[in-house]
Amino acid sequence: MYSLGRARKVSVSLPEGLTTAVQRRVGKGEFSRYVTEAVARQLELDLLAELSELLEAEHGPVPEEYVTEAGDAWPDGE
């Protein structure tokens, strides 16, 4: 889990079906931890997407042959 400092209680609205699915998966005592980790993971993905956009703007798109080469090296990566 990420250590981002002290926790602060916030209120979020989630669809009932989603909250039920999370509670079934992790139990009520672990709900906050599960949501915290999911939000942290999404933040990482957002930051990676921003970095990718910055790199593409500066250096241009990745040549297709490099994409193909990477795909061949990790065929199960899809």
C-alpha positions in Angstrom: 0.0 0.0 0.0 1.1 3.5 -0.6 2.2 5.7 2.2 0.9 9.1 1.3 0.6 10.6 4.8 -2.3 10.7 7.2 -5.7 9.7 6.0 -8.4 12.2 5.7 -12.0 11.2 5.6 -13.9 12.2 2.5 -17.3 11.4 1.1 -17.6 9.8 -2.3 -20.7 8.5 -4.1 -20.3 5.1 -5.8 -22.9 3.0 -7.5 -24.5 0.6 -5.1 -23.6 -2.4 -7.2 -19.9 -1.4 -7.2 -19.8 -0.9 -3.4 -21.5 -4.3 -2.9 -19.0 -6.0 -5.1 -16.1 -4.4 -3.3 -17.5 -5.3 0.1 -18.0 -8.9 -1.0 -14.5 -9.1 -2.2 -12.6 -7.5 0.7 -15.1 -7.1 3.6 -16.2 -3.8 5.1 -13.1 -3.4 7.2 -10.9 -3.3 4.1 -13.1 -1.1 1.9 -11.1 2.1 2.3 -7.7 0.3 1.7 -9.1 -1.2 -1.5 -10.4 2.1 -2.8 -7.2 3.9 -1.8 -5.1 1.4 -3.8 -7.4 1.7 -6.8 -7.2 5.5 -6.8 -3.4 5.4 -6.4 -3.2 2.9 -9.3 -5.4 5.1 -11.5 -3.3 8.2 -10.6 -0.2 6.3 -11.7 -1.8 5.4 -15.0 -2.9 9.1 -15.5 0.6 10.3 -14.8 2.1 7.7 -17.2 -0.3 8.8 -19.9 0.7 12.4 -19.4 4.4 11.5 -19.6 3.7 9.5 -22.8 2.0 12.5 -24.3 4.9 14.8 -23.4 7.5 12.4 -24.8 5.5 12.0 -28.0 5.2 15.7 -28.4 8.9 16.1 -27.9 10.2 13.1 -29.8 7.4 12.1 -32.1 5.5 8.8 -32.0 7.2 5.5 -31.5 8.1 4.0 -34.9 5.8 1.1 -35.7 8.7 -1.3 -36.1 9.7 -0.7 -32.5 6.1 -1.4 -31.4 6.1 -4.6 -33.4 9.5 -5.6 -32.0 8.2 -5.1 -28.4 5.1 -7.1 -29.2 7.2 -9.9 -30.5 9.4 -9.9 -27.4 6.3 -10.0 -25.1 3.6 -11.9 -27.0 1.4 -12.4 -23.9 1.4 -8.6 -23.2 -1.9 -7.9 -24.8 
